[in-house]
Structure formats: structure tokens, C-alpha cells
């Protein structure tokens, strides 16, 4: 593999569980203390692809909290997400990266306009890229899921959007879209790893295309939906009629606390439900519950019950339970997306990267939700690139 060159990975929500696990994992990969388990970009189909190496990825980011990375990683180690030996091996590196993190934007604490906030965020990214001599920076949103934000008609033109953003005290965009706007104005590709609005506004999508920037999203596919995207095609290809698909998610940690709020959970539920309908070829009774169970800590449990009908109308069912650490499942995908999106940008691609649908519950630029077909599309795209 040819040398790709120094590449930035700017994380929005850089002190959260997913970001901290990704940062810790990158440092551990550089040090050779772990294998790239879970990193799709490190598997055989992509070994000849020109991607940034682990040593070529430089990390910075924004966050609205001030907890030091080292402390956050220590807590994740105590909860079982990060092995203690790995934490000890990269501890000093975490402190160094902590120096590259800047204060993020929150509408409740920012005194000026959203245009001012976007300029400040953009300046942080630009300064980081120039100081580190980076060829490009990929911005990945791994912050907490936001409540569903209404898309207003005036957002359909960039001029109207920027004019509205310039009014002090007016909240025109959710924080994720302010971050996306700042990234695009900095000349950076953007990835939404959450179901938040982010770049998915007509004006921002057009801005990305006009600036020749690729973007990808949304909502990283790490657990229950990953299993669904592999299992659902089994029923449709065997002509078995799914009558209902009920799911329950039990979460602890920060995600559990955030998604305990119905407004925050709304976008996550919509993202999950839309993919299942597409997989099964139509609407199906699919109640889904997300419950906060603090005792689980960073662990997540998903339980699904699938009721289906076979020959002669015989009713049958399938049940599965998925137990895992979401941060451990998500972190390698964040690194994958940074590498693949950087490669797309280097190749001159712009607009939605539908070929990265493999990584998302609600992919932009693609209507394909079947896991095997998504994997094939990813490999085909990589070979063409």
C-alpha cells in the first residue's frame, strides 16, 4: 500500500464513549498491542486499497464536556470496554490527544449567533489541519443522539439558511447541523455516525456537492440492526411472511440516559424502523422499546421476537438476544469510515457515499439495507476506487 499522507480525524463528541474507545484503539493499533479486530478496512478485500495508515491518522475534536480523555478511558476500562493492559499502554498518548480537543457548540451556552458558532468551530478545524500539516480532515459526528429537529422551508436555500443563522440568539439548526456546516465550510468531508439531522438538510447537501466534498451516514449499524440486516433477507428469499418483529433494547451508560428521553429516542426509533420496512418489503408490526437500565453500565442488550408464517399458514417464531458493548462495536467502524471517506475525498468523489451504506442503519445515497448486498457494494466501490 502506498503512503496516503497525514490525515485528520476530527471527532464531534470527542470525549464520549465511542470516541474515547476509537482513540484508545487507534493508539493501541499504532503501538502494536492489539490486532485490528472489527476493522473492516483492515480485512483482505481492502488490503490493496490506498488508505491512511494507523500512523497517518491524527485526531482532534470538539466536545461540550471537559472530562479528560485519560479519565474517560479509565472509566471505560473499569466498565470492561477497554482492557486494562491497553489503557496502561496508551495512557500518555491519550493526554497528548486531549490537548487537541476544543470546546464544542451548545445553543444553551453560546451567547452569539449560530453563524458565529460555526465560524469558531471551522477555525478550530482549520488551525488543527494547518498546524499538523494535514492533507485533509474527515469530520465524524459521534456525539449524543439529538431530538428530532423540524426542517423548516427556509432551510432549502443556503442563502436563507446563512441569513437565519446570523441572527443572534436564534436556534435555526440543531448542533449536529451546525457542526456539519462548519466542517463543509472548512473543506472537510463529513460523516454522521448518529441519527441526528447533521448534513441531511437540502441546503447542506447542495453545499457539499458544490464544494466537491463527500459525506456519509447515518446512524452507525453496530448491534441489533446489524443482526436484522443479515436475518431479514433470509425470510424474504425463502418467501416466509413476517407478521411482526418486536424488539427491546436495554441500555446503560450515557446512551441509556440520553435515549431514556422520548424526544432523543425518536430519531433512533425512526432510523431502526425505516430499515426494517425496507428489508421486509413493506410495513410490518414492529414495536420497539428502548429502556434505560443504569446497572448495565456500558453494556447493551437487545432482544427480538420475530413471528412469521410458513407453508399452509403455519405460524412460527424466531428469537435472538444480542449482548455487547456498543462502544467496542462502534469504535472500529469510526476508524473505517475515516479511512474510506478520506480515500473517497482523495479520489475526487463528492456528494453522498452510498457505497458506505454497509456501516449505517439509515444510509444516505442508498436504498439498500441487506447486509450481504451492502458488503458487495462496498467491495465493488473499493476496487473501482
ABEGO torsion letter per residue (X at the ends): XBBAEBBBBBBBGAABAAAAAAAAAAAAAAAGABBABGBAAABAAAAABBBBBAAABBBBEBBABABBAAAAAAAAAAAGABBAAAAAAAAAAAAAAAAABBBBBBAAABABBAAAAAAAAAAAAAAAAAAAGBABBBBBBABBBBBBBBBBAAAABAAAAAAAAABBGBBABBAAAAAAAAAAAAGBBBBBABABAEABBAAAAAAAAAAGBBBBOBGBBABAAAAAAAAAAAAAAAGBBBABBBBBBBBBEAAAAAAABAAAAAAAAAAAAAAAAAAAGEBBBBBBBBBBBAAAEABBBBBBBBBBBBBGGBBBBBBBBBBBBAAAAAAAAAAAAAAAAAAAAAAGBBEBBAAAAAABABBBGBABABAAAAAAAAAAAAAAX
